[in-house]
Amino acid sequence: MSKKPLYYAITIVSAILLLVVGNISVSRESSAGARHEPTIVPAVVTEIVSRTEEYHVIRPGFSITYVDIDFVARITSGEHDGEYIRTAHTVMTDTEIRRGDRILLIYNEFRGQFFFFDFVRINHIFLLGFVFFGLLLAFGRGKGVAATVALGLTCAAIFLVFIPAILAGVNIYAATFLLCTYGVLVTLLLVVGFNTKTLSAALGCLGGILFAGGLMLIMNVTLRLTGFVDHDAQQLFALPYPVNLRAIIFSGVIIGAMGAIMDVAMSIASSLWELKRFDKADFAELFKSGINIGQDIMGTMLNTLILAYIGSSLSMILVLSAGTLSPTRLMNTEMIAVEILRALIGSFGMLLAIPLTAAICAWLYSAPSAQ
């Protein structure tokens, strides 16, 4: 009887137990910082009472049309379920409210009534995610199931443990490394299994992450980063409990790079594993092959990582570039500097992971006891 199901069950149960223990620990510490949340309820628009347009000229040749919508909506859940609310909202023409739209209403305690808060978008996101994971399971089968479970556990660690830990005042640098270790081990153990290949990839990946983390700490000091890179950072600084904004930058960079570094390490470990299966290569041959494989992977992975960061920051880059800043001043703004760091630090981590993983694989695979 195969031991794989037992190993997978042990991994999943252990991962869940760690999540539960971690969540309980940080929840106790952060409970004192709990604050009153506004009442937000889902609703569906049942009637458009009136619609008026207003034209605003921004500059010659460019204007924006705003639409004032007076509408009626029926609350669909909560203690106000079934109540009809009449309110108004001003939107741009391409996002105006229409009958049948599912929206969120927020209760204003000072005025004693509900107002439009936002459109309900999560339903469509869930549908798209359901289709994606369906295709993943169809093509990946057992590996697809394992990858889905691993992703779910990693995301749970972020939202149930890591974020509450930050709000509870836990050291962000230590929490980031623990999160990365958890994510790497859970993903590799579930997707690849319990073998030498997993050990090699995990050690190479964690080595790359440690190197990237150390380099990011140095750059934090060298570049004299403050952490005030956007409006979200300003809101974090305004919280009643202190949040280390420089550590938040560190954490975002390392977590963002973790997936790419793990991909590189796993690709090398898996390729060398297959090479060893069909060829009695020694340490030197395996190491050389690992470097060659890593060079090919690095070419495309580097593009993937840097272009992903550029794409995620495109709006900010356009805003800054459209201003009066010269290229020199633009590159020296903290927002741009942090985005460049994200790409470079992740790339450094991948670069180190290549020879490190190749060396570990060559050592472990060429050992007489390797299987």
DOTOR-298070 format. One record per residue (C-alpha): z, y, x; residue number from 1. Coordinates in pm, 1 decimal, always signed. Each point is the difference from the previous one (the first is absolute). Layout:
<z->Z | y->Y | x->X | resi->NUM>
...
END
This chain:
<z->+0.0 | y->+0.0 | x->+0.0 | resi->1>
<z->-99.3 | y->+343.0 | x->+133.2 | resi->2>
<z->+280.6 | y->+230.6 | x->+104.1 | resi->3>
<z->-203.8 | y->+315.8 | x->-68.8 | resi->4>
<z->+123.8 | y->+53.5 | x->-358.8 | resi->5>
<z->+359.4 | y->-30.5 | x->+121.0 | resi->6>
<z->-61.4 | y->+250.6 | x->+282.6 | resi->7>
<z->-164.2 | y->+246.3 | x->-238.7 | resi->8>
<z->+285.2 | y->-34.6 | x->-247.8 | resi->9>
<z->+258.1 | y->+60.3 | x->+274.7 | resi->10>
<z->-191.0 | y->+309.8 | x->+116.6 | resi->11>
<z->-28.8 | y->+149.0 | x->-348.7 | resi->12>
<z->+362.5 | y->-71.6 | x->-92.3 | resi->13>
<z->+122.4 | y->+142.8 | x->+331.7 | resi->14>
<z->-215.1 | y->+311.2 | x->-43.2 | resi->15>
<z->+129.5 | y->+56.6 | x->-352.8 | resi->16>
<z->+360.7 | y->-48.1 | x->+110.3 | resi->17>
<z->-49.2 | y->+260.2 | x->+273.3 | resi->18>
<z->-143.1 | y->+240.0 | x->-258.2 | resi->19>
<z->+294.1 | y->-52.1 | x->-235.7 | resi->20>
<z->+260.5 | y->+42.8 | x->+273.0 | resi->21>
<z->-178.7 | y->+304.5 | x->+141.0 | resi->22>
<z->-40.5 | y->+163.1 | x->-339.3 | resi->23>
<z->+366.7 | y->-51.5 | x->-89.4 | resi->24>
<z->+109.7 | y->+142.1 | x->+335.1 | resi->25>
<z->-204.4 | y->+319.1 | x->-17.3 | resi->26>
<z->+56.6 | y->+47.9 | x->-374.8 | resi->27>
<z->+375.3 | y->+25.2 | x->+53.7 | resi->28>
<z->-48.3 | y->+266.1 | x->+262.7 | resi->29>
<z->-253.9 | y->+201.4 | x->-197.6 | resi->30>
<z->+164.0 | y->-17.6 | x->-343.0 | resi->31>
<z->+189.7 | y->+321.7 | x->+64.4 | resi->32>
<z->-326.3 | y->+187.6 | x->+39.0 | resi->33>
<z->-132.8 | y->-99.7 | x->-342.4 | resi->34>
<z->-121.9 | y->+292.3 | x->-207.4 | resi->35>
<z->-87.4 | y->+59.8 | x->-361.7 | resi->36>
<z->-356.7 | y->-98.4 | x->-81.0 | resi->37>
<z->-203.0 | y->+189.3 | x->-264.2 | resi->38>
<z->-104.8 | y->-184.8 | x->-313.7 | resi->39>
<z->-364.8 | y->-106.2 | x->+26.6 | resi->40>
<z->-155.5 | y->-205.9 | x->-279.9 | resi->41>
<z->-347.3 | y->-150.8 | x->-56.3 | resi->42>
<z->-204.9 | y->+125.1 | x->-293.5 | resi->43>
<z->-349.7 | y->-14.9 | x->-146.4 | resi->44>
<z->-195.0 | y->+306.1 | x->-115.7 | resi->45>
<z->-66.6 | y->-30.4 | x->-373.6 | resi->46>
<z->-153.6 | y->+338.3 | x->-84.0 | resi->47>
<z->-154.2 | y->+303.7 | x->+171.2 | resi->48>
<z->+114.7 | y->+298.4 | x->-206.1 | resi->49>
<z->-186.8 | y->+274.3 | x->+187.0 | resi->50>
<z->-202.0 | y->+55.9 | x->+313.8 | resi->51>
<z->-73.4 | y->+333.9 | x->+167.7 | resi->52>
<z->-168.2 | y->+75.8 | x->+330.8 | resi->53>
<z->+87.2 | y->+266.6 | x->+257.1 | resi->54>
<z->-224.8 | y->+100.1 | x->+288.5 | resi->55>
<z->+155.3 | y->+114.2 | x->+326.1 | resi->56>
<z->-221.9 | y->+154.4 | x->+267.8 | resi->57>
<z->+131.5 | y->-101.4 | x->+341.4 | resi->58>
<z->-267.5 | y->+187.5 | x->+193.7 | resi->59>
<z->-355.8 | y->+114.8 | x->-69.4 | resi->60>
<z->-207.8 | y->-301.3 | x->-91.4 | resi->61>
<z->+298.3 | y->-233.8 | x->-40.3 | resi->62>
<z->+218.4 | y->-39.7 | x->-308.3 | resi->63>
<z->+230.2 | y->-258.8 | x->-152.9 | resi->64>
<z->+24.4 | y->-87.8 | x->-366.4 | resi->65>
<z->+343.0 | y->-80.1 | x->-139.5 | resi->66>
<z->+48.9 | y->-162.1 | x->-337.7 | resi->67>
<z->+304.8 | y->+63.8 | x->-218.8 | resi->68>
<z->+64.9 | y->-313.7 | x->-204.2 | resi->69>
<z->+236.8 | y->-6.3 | x->-297.7 | resi->70>
<z->+53.2 | y->-366.4 | x->-87.2 | resi->71>
<z->+219.4 | y->-255.4 | x->-175.9 | resi->72>
<z->+123.3 | y->-314.6 | x->+176.6 | resi->73>
<z->+196.5 | y->-301.9 | x->-118.3 | resi->74>
<z->+273.5 | y->-130.7 | x->+230.6 | resi->75>
<z->-47.4 | y->-373.4 | x->+53.3 | resi->76>
<z->+333.3 | y->-117.2 | x->+147.3 | resi->77>
<z->+362.4 | y->+92.7 | x->+55.3 | resi->78>
<z->+250.6 | y->+147.9 | x->-240.8 | resi->79>
<z->-266.5 | y->+242.9 | x->-129.3 | resi->80>
<z->-248.5 | y->-280.8 | x->-70.3 | resi->81>
<z->-228.7 | y->+88.5 | x->-291.4 | resi->82>
<z->+76.0 | y->+373.1 | x->+0.3 | resi->83>
<z->-289.7 | y->+243.8 | x->-14.9 | resi->84>
<z->+15.1 | y->+289.7 | x->+244.4 | resi->85>
<z->-213.2 | y->+314.0 | x->-18.1 | resi->86>
<z->-41.8 | y->+187.0 | x->+325.4 | resi->87>
<z->-259.0 | y->+183.1 | x->+207.7 | resi->88>
<z->-138.0 | y->-27.1 | x->+349.4 | resi->89>
<z->-249.4 | y->+187.4 | x->+217.0 | resi->90>
<z->-238.8 | y->-206.9 | x->+210.2 | resi->91>
<z->-336.0 | y->+27.2 | x->+173.8 | resi->92>
<z->-305.4 | y->-115.0 | x->-192.5 | resi->93>
<z->-42.9 | y->-326.6 | x->+192.4 | resi->94>
<z->+357.2 | y->-113.9 | x->-72.1 | resi->95>
<z->+53.3 | y->+123.1 | x->-353.7 | resi->96>
<z->+201.7 | y->-204.6 | x->-246.1 | resi->97>
<z->-190.8 | y->-195.7 | x->-263.4 | resi->98>
<z->+99.1 | y->-197.9 | x->-304.8 | resi->99>
<z->+109.1 | y->-352.1 | x->+92.7 | resi->100>
<z->+110.2 | y->+94.3 | x->+352.5 | resi->101>
<z->+318.4 | y->-162.8 | x->+122.1 | resi->102>
<z->+225.1 | y->+262.2 | x->+154.5 | resi->103>
<z->+355.2 | y->+62.2 | x->+117.0 | resi->104>
<z->+224.2 | y->+259.6 | x->-162.4 | resi->105>
<z->+298.9 | y->+157.7 | x->+171.8 | resi->106>
<z->+299.3 | y->+136.7 | x->-187.2 | resi->107>
<z->+106.2 | y->+356.0 | x->+81.8 | resi->108>
<z->+374.3 | y->+20.6 | x->-62.0 | resi->109>
<z->+5.7 | y->+380.3 | x->+6.4 | resi->110>
<z->-272.4 | y->+38.5 | x->-264.0 | resi->111>
<z->+92.8 | y->-316.6 | x->-188.5 | resi->112>
<z->-348.8 | y->-146.5 | x->-28.8 | resi->113>
<z->-256.5 | y->-224.4 | x->+165.7 | resi->114>
<z->-288.5 | y->+125.4 | x->+214.5 | resi->115>
<z->-302.2 | y->-161.4 | x->+158.9 | resi->116>
<z->+91.6 | y->-151.9 | x->+337.6 | resi->117>
<z->-298.7 | y->-207.7 | x->+115.0 | resi->118>
<z->-257.8 | y->-258.8 | x->-98.4 | resi->119>
<z->+92.8 | y->-368.3 | x->+4.2 | resi->120>
<z->-194.4 | y->-142.1 | x->+293.7 | resi->121>
<z->+198.4 | y->-308.2 | x->+93.9 | resi->122>
<z->-169.3 | y->-219.2 | x->-264.9 | resi->123>
<z->-340.9 | y->+40.5 | x->+165.0 | resi->124>
<z->+151.5 | y->-49.5 | x->+344.5 | resi->125>
<z->+164.2 | y->-323.1 | x->-117.9 | resi->126>
<z->-331.9 | y->-117.8 | x->-141.0 | resi->127>
<z->-181.6 | y->+70.8 | x->+326.0 | resi->128>
<z->+278.4 | y->-168.7 | x->+196.6 | resi->129>
<z->-10.9 | y->-302.2 | x->-231.7 | resi->130>
<z->-375.5 | y->-37.8 | x->+58.5 | resi->131>
<z->+46.2 | y->+34.2 | x->+376.3 | resi->132>
<z->+273.1 | y->-259.8 | x->+21.6 | resi->133>
<z->-199.0 | y->-227.5 | x->-228.9 | resi->134>
<z->-293.7 | y->+14.2 | x->+241.1 | resi->135>
<z->+238.1 | y->-44.4 | x->+293.1 | resi->136>
<z->+140.8 | y->-316.7 | x->-152.7 | resi->137>
<z->-347.4 | y->-126.7 | x->-93.1 | resi->138>
<z->-140.8 | y->+42.0 | x->+350.2 | resi->139>
<z->+314.0 | y->-58.2 | x->+204.2 | resi->140>
<z->+156.7 | y->-272.0 | x->-215.2 | resi->141>
<z->+318.9 | y->-113.6 | x->+173.0 | resi->142>
<z->-26.8 | y->+268.7 | x->+267.2 | resi->143>
<z->-63.9 | y->+256.7 | x->-269.8 | resi->144>
<z->+316.3 | y->-100.7 | x->-184.3 | resi->145>
<z->+199.3 | y->+18.2 | x->+323.2 | resi->146>
<z->-146.8 | y->+341.9 | x->+86.1 | resi->147>
<z->+82.8 | y->+132.5 | x->-346.9 | resi->148>
<z->+359.2 | y->-124.0 | x->+19.2 | resi->149>
<z->+40.4 | y->+142.6 | x->+351.9 | resi->150>
<z->-134.7 | y->+339.1 | x->-109.3 | resi->151>
<z->+233.2 | y->+2.1 | x->-297.9 | resi->152>
<z->+303.4 | y->-79.0 | x->+215.1 | resi->153>
<z->-92.9 | y->+267.6 | x->+255.6 | resi->154>
<z->-48.9 | y->+264.1 | x->-270.3 | resi->155>
<z->+329.7 | y->-106.1 | x->-157.7 | resi->156>
<z->+170.8 | y->+48.7 | x->+336.0 | resi->157>
<z->-140.5 | y->+352.6 | x->+20.4 | resi->158>
<z->+96.1 | y->+110.7 | x->-350.9 | resi->159>
<z->+320.3 | y->-199.3 | x->-52.6 | resi->160>
<z->+155.5 | y->+23.8 | x->+345.4 | resi->161>
<z->-176.0 | y->+232.8 | x->+242.6 | resi->162>
<z->-31.4 | y->+310.9 | x->-219.5 | resi->163>
<z->+354.0 | y->-30.9 | x->-146.0 | resi->164>
<z->+126.2 | y->-51.2 | x->+355.8 | resi->165>
<z->-156.2 | y->+329.6 | x->+109.0 | resi->166>
<z->+153.6 | y->+181.9 | x->-296.8 | resi->167>
<z->+334.5 | y->-163.6 | x->+83.5 | resi->168>
<z->-6.8 | y->+146.8 | x->+350.7 | resi->169>
<z->-78.6 | y->-319.5 | x->+194.1 | resi->170>
<z->-159.2 | y->+51.8 | x->+343.0 | resi->171>
<z->-370.3 | y->+28.2 | x->-78.5 | resi->172>
<z->-118.0 | y->-119.9 | x->+341.7 | resi->173>
<z->+197.6 | y->-324.0 | x->-23.0 | resi->174>
<z->-94.9 | y->-48.0 | x->-364.7 | resi->175>
<z->-368.7 | y->+39.3 | x->+85.6 | resi->176>
<z->+10.6 | y->-270.3 | x->+267.1 | resi->177>
<z->+192.5 | y->-236.5 | x->-228.2 | resi->178>
<z->-255.8 | y->+58.6 | x->-275.9 | resi->179>
<z->-289.2 | y->-70.3 | x->+236.6 | resi->180>
<z->+169.0 | y->-316.4 | x->+127.7 | resi->181>
<z->+57.5 | y->-116.8 | x->-356.1 | resi->182>
<z->-358.7 | y->+75.2 | x->-103.2 | resi->183>
<z->-154.7 | y->-167.5 | x->+303.4 | resi->184>
<z->+209.3 | y->-317.8 | x->-21.2 | resi->185>
<z->-33.3 | y->-42.3 | x->-376.5 | resi->186>
<z->-376.5 | y->+58.9 | x->+5.9 | resi->187>
<z->-75.8 | y->-228.8 | x->+293.0 | resi->188>
<z->+235.0 | y->-278.4 | x->-111.2 | resi->189>
<z->-146.6 | y->-6.9 | x->-349.9 | resi->190>
<z->-366.9 | y->+49.5 | x->+88.7 | resi->191>
<z->-18.7 | y->-203.7 | x->+322.3 | resi->192>
<z->+302.7 | y->-228.9 | x->-15.4 | resi->193>
<z->+262.9 | y->-122.8 | x->+247.0 | resi->194>
<z->-182.6 | y->-61.9 | x->+326.9 | resi->195>
<z->-63.6 | y->+127.2 | x->+350.1 | resi->196>
<z->-282.6 | y->+221.8 | x->-126.4 | resi->197>
<z->+242.0 | y->+190.3 | x->-223.3 | resi->198>
<z->+250.6 | y->+42.0 | x->+281.4 | resi->199>
<z->-267.8 | y->+135.7 | x->+234.5 | resi->200>
<z->-136.1 | y->+246.4 | x->-256.1 | resi->201>
<z->+348.5 | y->+115.4 | x->-101.0 | resi->202>
<z->+109.6 | y->+65.2 | x->+359.6 | resi->203>
<z->-323.5 | y->+182.0 | x->+81.6 | resi->204>
<z->+19.3 | y->+208.1 | x->-316.0 | resi->205>
<z->+366.4 | y->+96.9 | x->+43.7 | resi->206>
<z->-68.6 | y->+84.5 | x->+364.7 | resi->207>
<z->-279.3 | y->+234.9 | x->-108.0 | resi->208>
<z->+223.2 | y->+156.6 | x->-263.7 | resi->209>
<z->+283.7 | y->+54.2 | x->+249.8 | resi->210>
<z->-239.6 | y->+161.6 | x->+245.3 | resi->211>
<z->-144.9 | y->+225.1 | x->-271.2 | resi->212>
<z->+352.5 | y->+90.7 | x->-112.2 | resi->213>
<z->+111.1 | y->+90.6 | x->+350.4 | resi->214>
<z->-309.8 | y->+210.9 | x->+55.0 | resi->215>
<z->+55.0 | y->+175.5 | x->-332.9 | resi->216>
<z->+359.1 | y->+84.9 | x->+96.8 | resi->217>
<z->-126.1 | y->+158.3 | x->+320.3 | resi->218>
<z->-266.0 | y->+200.3 | x->-184.9 | resi->219>
<z->+254.7 | y->+113.9 | x->-257.8 | resi->220>
<z->+187.9 | y->+174.2 | x->+279.8 | resi->221>
<z->-300.7 | y->+103.6 | x->+211.4 | resi->222>
<z->-185.7 | y->+164.9 | x->-290.0 | resi->223>
<z->+323.1 | y->+148.8 | x->-141.6 | resi->224>
<z->-78.3 | y->-115.4 | x->-350.6 | resi->225>
<z->+213.8 | y->+139.3 | x->-281.4 | resi->226>
<z->-110.9 | y->-225.3 | x->-284.8 | resi->227>
<z->-99.2 | y->+290.1 | x->-226.6 | resi->228>
<z->-357.3 | y->-114.8 | x->-39.4 | resi->229>
<z->-48.8 | y->+36.4 | x->-375.8 | resi->230>
<z->+161.8 | y->+86.8 | x->-331.0 | resi->231>
<z->+154.4 | y->-345.9 | x->-31.7 | resi->232>
<z->+187.1 | y->+48.4 | x->+327.0 | resi->233>
<z->+137.2 | y->+330.6 | x->-127.5 | resi->234>
<z->+128.3 | y->-174.8 | x->-312.0 | resi->235>
<z->+170.2 | y->-266.1 | x->+213.0 | resi->236>
<z->+167.5 | y->+271.0 | x->+203.9 | resi->237>
<z->+131.6 | y->+156.8 | x->-322.2 | resi->238>
<z->+178.0 | y->-319.6 | x->-110.3 | resi->239>
<z->+382.2 | y->+20.9 | x->-18.9 | resi->240>
<z->+26.3 | y->-267.3 | x->+272.9 | resi->241>
<z->-173.5 | y->+47.7 | x->+337.9 | resi->242>
<z->-321.0 | y->-189.4 | x->+79.4 | resi->243>
<z->-128.7 | y->-8.1 | x->+357.6 | resi->244>
<z->-355.9 | y->+128.5 | x->-44.1 | resi->245>
<z->-104.6 | y->-88.5 | x->+354.8 | resi->246>
<z->+115.2 | y->-356.0 | x->-63.9 | resi->247>
<z->-203.9 | y->-3.9 | x->-322.1 | resi->248>
<z->-311.4 | y->+84.3 | x->+202.7 | resi->249>
<z->+88.9 | y->-278.3 | x->+244.8 | resi->250>
<z->+45.7 | y->-248.1 | x->-282.5 | resi->251>
<z->-325.3 | y->+93.1 | x->-173.1 | resi->252>
<z->-199.5 | y->-39.2 | x->+320.0 | resi->253>
<z->+150.1 | y->-338.3 | x->+92.7 | resi->254>
<z->-19.6 | y->-152.3 | x->-348.8 | resi->255>
<z->-358.8 | y->+121.4 | x->-31.4 | resi->256>
<z->-92.0 | y->-165.3 | x->+328.9 | resi->257>
<z->+185.0 | y->-326.9 | x->-67.3 | resi->258>
<z->-277.6 | y->-157.5 | x->-205.7 | resi->259>
<z->-273.1 | y->+75.1 | x->+253.3 | resi->260>
<z->+210.1 | y->-124.8 | x->+292.5 | resi->261>
<z->+85.2 | y->-319.4 | x->-189.6 | resi->262>
<z->-367.6 | y->-51.6 | x->-81.0 | resi->263>
<z->-99.8 | y->+26.4 | x->+366.2 | resi->264>
<z->+279.6 | y->-230.5 | x->+118.4 | resi->265>
<z->-75.4 | y->-261.1 | x->-264.4 | resi->266>
<z->-374.4 | y->+6.7 | x->+68.0 | resi->267>
<z->+54.3 | y->-67.2 | x->+370.2 | resi->268>
<z->+264.0 | y->-267.7 | x->-59.2 | resi->269>
<z->-217.2 | y->-178.5 | x->-255.2 | resi->270>
<z->-316.4 | y->+16.4 | x->+212.3 | resi->271>
<z->+174.0 | y->-135.2 | x->+308.7 | resi->272>
<z->+165.1 | y->-270.7 | x->-208.2 | resi->273>
<z->-341.0 | y->-125.8 | x->-115.4 | resi->274>
<z->-134.5 | y->+26.5 | x->+354.4 | resi->275>
<z->+287.9 | y->-210.8 | x->+130.9 | resi->276>
<z->-55.3 | y->-262.6 | x->-267.3 | resi->277>
<z->-353.7 | y->-74.6 | x->+118.1 | resi->278>
<z->+28.3 | y->+82.6 | x->+369.0 | resi->279>
<z->+263.8 | y->-87.2 | x->+259.7 | resi->280>
<z->+17.7 | y->+356.8 | x->+132.2 | resi->281>
<z->+273.7 | y->+101.4 | x->+241.6 | resi->282>
<z->+208.6 | y->+319.4 | x->+6.7 | resi->283>
<z->-257.0 | y->+213.2 | x->+185.7 | resi->284>
<z->-289.5 | y->-104.0 | x->-223.4 | resi->285>
<z->+196.7 | y->+55.6 | x->-318.6 | resi->286>
<z->+121.9 | y->+340.8 | x->+116.1 | resi->287>
<z->-350.8 | y->+111.5 | x->+95.5 | resi->288>
<z->-136.0 | y->-118.3 | x->-335.0 | resi->289>
<z->+278.9 | y->+184.9 | x->-180.8 | resi->290>
<z->-87.2 | y->+325.2 | x->+179.0 | resi->291>
<z->-369.3 | y->-42.2 | x->-85.2 | resi->292>
<z->+79.6 | y->-69.4 | x->-363.9 | resi->293>
<z->+237.3 | y->+297.5 | x->-9.0 | resi->294>
<z->-267.3 | y->+233.2 | x->+138.1 | resi->295>
<z->-236.3 | y->-94.4 | x->-282.6 | resi->296>
<z->+271.3 | y->+38.2 | x->-262.3 | resi->297>
<z->+115.6 | y->+332.8 | x->+140.7 | resi->298>
<z->-340.1 | y->+161.9 | x->-44.2 | resi->299>
<z->-4.2 | y->-37.0 | x->-376.9 | resi->300>
<z->+376.7 | y->+14.1 | x->-56.8 | resi->301>
<z->+25.5 | y->+334.7 | x->+180.2 | resi->302>
<z->-262.1 | y->+145.6 | x->-233.4 | resi->303>
<z->+181.9 | y->-143.9 | x->-300.1 | resi->304>
<z->+335.0 | y->+147.4 | x->+99.3 | resi->305>
<z->-117.7 | y->+347.8 | x->+98.6 | resi->306>
<z->-244.0 | y->+41.0 | x->-288.5 | resi->307>
<z->+269.7 | y->-112.1 | x->-245.0 | resi->308>
<z->+231.2 | y->+274.9 | x->+124.5 | resi->309>
<z->-278.3 | y->+258.9 | x->-10.0 | resi->310>
<z->-90.4 | y->-102.7 | x->-352.7 | resi->311>
<z->+359.1 | y->+21.6 | x->-122.6 | resi->312>
<z->+34.6 | y->+350.5 | x->+150.4 | resi->313>
<z->-343.5 | y->+133.5 | x->-96.4 | resi->314>
<z->+124.6 | y->+254.9 | x->-253.8 | resi->315>
<z->+249.6 | y->+143.0 | x->+245.5 | resi->316>
<z->-260.8 | y->+16.9 | x->+277.3 | resi->317>
<z->-243.4 | y->+180.1 | x->-231.4 | resi->318>
<z->+262.3 | y->+253.8 | x->-104.9 | resi->319>
<z->+96.4 | y->+77.8 | x->+357.6 | resi->320>
<z->-359.2 | y->+2.7 | x->+123.0 | resi->321>
<z->-108.4 | y->+238.0 | x->-278.0 | resi->322>
<z->+260.6 | y->+253.4 | x->+109.4 | resi->323>
<z->-10.1 | y->+248.0 | x->+284.1 | resi->324>
<z->+148.0 | y->-230.0 | x->+263.2 | resi->325>
<z->-203.5 | y->-53.4 | x->+314.6 | resi->326>
<z->-59.1 | y->-361.3 | x->+111.5 | resi->327>
<z->+268.1 | y->+40.8 | x->+268.1 | resi->328>
<z->+260.5 | y->+128.9 | x->-244.6 | resi->329>
<z->-104.6 | y->-259.8 | x->-255.7 | resi->330>
<z->+59.2 | y->-287.3 | x->+241.7 | resi->331>
<z->+341.0 | y->+143.1 | x->+89.2 | resi->332>
<z->+132.8 | y->+16.6 | x->-356.5 | resi->333>
<z->+269.9 | y->-259.8 | x->-58.3 | resi->334>
<z->-177.2 | y->-151.9 | x->-300.3 | resi->335>
<z->-315.1 | y->-74.3 | x->+199.5 | resi->336>
<z->+199.9 | y->-108.2 | x->+306.4 | resi->337>
<z->+191.2 | y->-255.3 | x->-208.3 | resi->338>
<z->-320.2 | y->-143.4 | x->-147.9 | resi->339>
<z->-150.6 | y->-36.0 | x->+348.0 | resi->340>
<z->+321.2 | y->-170.0 | x->+112.4 | resi->341>
<z->-23.7 | y->-249.4 | x->-286.2 | resi->342>
<z->-338.7 | y->-115.6 | x->+122.5 | resi->343>
<z->+78.8 | y->+5.3 | x->+371.6 | resi->344>
<z->+340.7 | y->-170.6 | x->-19.2 | resi->345>
<z->-138.8 | y->-279.2 | x->-216.2 | resi->346>
<z->-289.6 | y->-42.2 | x->+241.0 | resi->347>
<z->+239.7 | y->-20.6 | x->+295.3 | resi->348>
<z->+196.4 | y->-268.9 | x->-181.7 | resi->349>
<z->-316.4 | y->-201.7 | x->-57.7 | resi->350>
<z->-110.1 | y->+45.1 | x->+359.9 | resi->351>
<z->+327.0 | y->-141.7 | x->+131.2 | resi->352>
<z->+3.7 | y->-278.4 | x->-259.2 | resi->353>
<z->-330.1 | y->-135.9 | x->+135.8 | resi->354>
<z->+107.2 | y->-97.9 | x->+355.3 | resi->355>
<z->+354.8 | y->-79.1 | x->-113.0 | resi->356>
<z->-114.3 | y->-240.1 | x->-270.7 | resi->357>
<z->-262.3 | y->-148.7 | x->+230.8 | resi->358>
<z->+260.9 | y->-63.3 | x->+270.7 | resi->359>
<z->+252.6 | y->-150.9 | x->-243.2 | resi->360>
<z->-265.3 | y->-223.4 | x->-156.6 | resi->361>
<z->-129.8 | y->-112.0 | x->+339.0 | resi->362>
<z->+353.1 | y->-88.0 | x->+109.8 | resi->363>
<z->+104.3 | y->-180.3 | x->-317.6 | resi->364>
<z->-330.8 | y->-173.1 | x->-71.1 | resi->365>
<z->-42.1 | y->-128.4 | x->+355.7 | resi->366>
<z->+349.4 | y->-149.6 | x->+2.7 | resi->367>
<z->+1.3 | y->-382.0 | x->-13.3 | resi->368>
<z->+206.3 | y->+3.5 | x->-319.9 | resi->369>
<z->-244.3 | y->+227.4 | x->-187.3 | resi->370>
<z->-133.3 | y->-148.5 | x->-322.5 | resi->371>
END
